[in-house]
Amino acid sequence: MEERRATVGSRVGLHARPASLFVQAAGRQKARVTIAKPGAEPVSARSILSVLALDVHQGDEVVLYADGDGAAAALDELVAILETDHDEPSAAHG
């Protein structure tokens, strides 16, 4: 089983659009992926309701676990999604 830690970068935390992007990416992985706050019980990374229920905010650390084919690559991709601020205003709005 592979494990990675990530610090959530989106200003709204792991809610709304960032959570949706994360869950969709987790669903594309061959490996089984779970996510948790440190010390808490992991939940399925493929369940939007479970991910939202974690109540993760910007700057919070989460732990990802993956088991199966492509586990390391899956975690690399998912960590990159988590650490990106998906709520950053685009230049067109600035």
C-alpha positions as CSV (number, residue, x, y, z in Angstrom):
1,M,0.0,0.0,0.0
2,E,1.3,3.4,-1.0
3,E,0.8,6.5,1.2
4,R,1.2,10.3,0.4
5,R,0.5,13.4,2.4
6,A,-0.8,16.6,0.7
7,T,-1.7,20.1,1.8
8,V,-4.9,21.4,0.3
9,G,-4.3,24.4,-1.8
10,S,-7.8,25.6,-2.9
11,R,-9.2,28.5,-1.0
12,V,-12.5,26.8,-0.5
13,G,-10.7,23.7,0.7
14,L,-11.9,20.3,-0.5
15,H,-15.4,21.5,-1.4
16,A,-17.4,22.2,-4.5
17,R,-15.2,22.2,-7.7
18,P,-11.9,21.0,-6.1
19,A,-13.7,18.1,-4.5
20,S,-15.4,17.2,-7.7
21,L,-12.1,17.3,-9.7
22,F,-10.5,15.1,-7.0
23,V,-13.3,12.5,-6.9
24,Q,-13.4,12.3,-10.8
25,A,-9.6,11.8,-10.9
26,A,-9.8,9.2,-8.2
27,G,-12.5,7.4,-10.1
28,R,-10.3,7.1,-13.2
29,Q,-7.6,5.2,-11.2
30,K,-7.1,1.5,-11.3
31,A,-5.9,1.5,-7.8
32,R,-8.3,1.7,-4.8
33,V,-7.7,5.1,-3.2
34,T,-8.8,6.4,0.2
35,I,-8.3,9.8,1.8
36,A,-8.3,10.9,5.5
37,K,-7.3,13.7,7.8
38,P,-4.2,12.5,9.8
39,G,-5.3,10.1,12.6
40,A,-8.9,9.8,11.2
41,E,-10.5,6.8,9.4
42,P,-9.9,6.9,5.7
43,V,-12.9,7.2,3.3
44,S,-13.3,6.3,-0.4
45,A,-11.7,9.0,-2.6
46,R,-14.4,8.1,-5.2
47,S,-17.3,9.2,-3.0
48,I,-18.1,12.9,-3.3
49,L,-20.2,12.8,-0.1
50,S,-17.5,11.1,1.9
51,V,-14.9,13.6,0.6
52,L,-17.1,16.6,1.4
53,A,-17.8,15.1,4.9
54,L,-14.1,15.3,5.7
55,D,-14.6,19.1,6.1
56,V,-11.1,19.8,4.7
57,H,-10.0,23.5,4.5
58,Q,-7.2,25.3,2.7
59,G,-3.9,24.5,4.4
60,D,-5.2,21.3,6.0
61,E,-3.1,18.2,5.5
62,V,-4.7,15.0,4.2
63,V,-3.3,11.5,3.9
64,L,-3.9,9.4,0.7
65,Y,-3.6,5.7,0.5
66,A,-3.7,3.6,-2.7
67,D,-3.6,-0.1,-3.2
68,G,-3.4,-2.0,-6.5
69,D,-2.1,-1.4,-10.0
70,G,-0.6,2.1,-10.6
71,A,-0.9,3.1,-6.9
72,A,2.1,5.3,-6.8
73,A,1.2,7.1,-10.1
74,A,-2.4,7.5,-8.9
75,L,-1.2,9.2,-5.7
76,D,1.2,11.5,-7.6
77,E,-1.7,12.7,-9.8
78,L,-4.1,13.1,-6.9
79,V,-1.6,15.0,-4.7
80,A,-1.0,17.4,-7.6
81,I,-4.8,18.1,-7.8
82,L,-5.1,18.6,-4.0
83,E,-2.2,21.0,-3.8
84,T,-3.4,23.2,-6.7
85,D,-5.6,26.2,-6.0
86,H,-8.5,25.5,-8.3
87,D,-10.3,28.6,-7.1
88,E,-7.7,31.0,-8.2
89,P,-9.3,33.8,-10.3
90,S,-8.4,33.7,-13.9
91,A,-6.6,36.7,-15.5
92,A,-9.8,37.4,-17.5
93,H,-11.5,38.3,-14.3
94,G,-8.7,40.4,-12.8
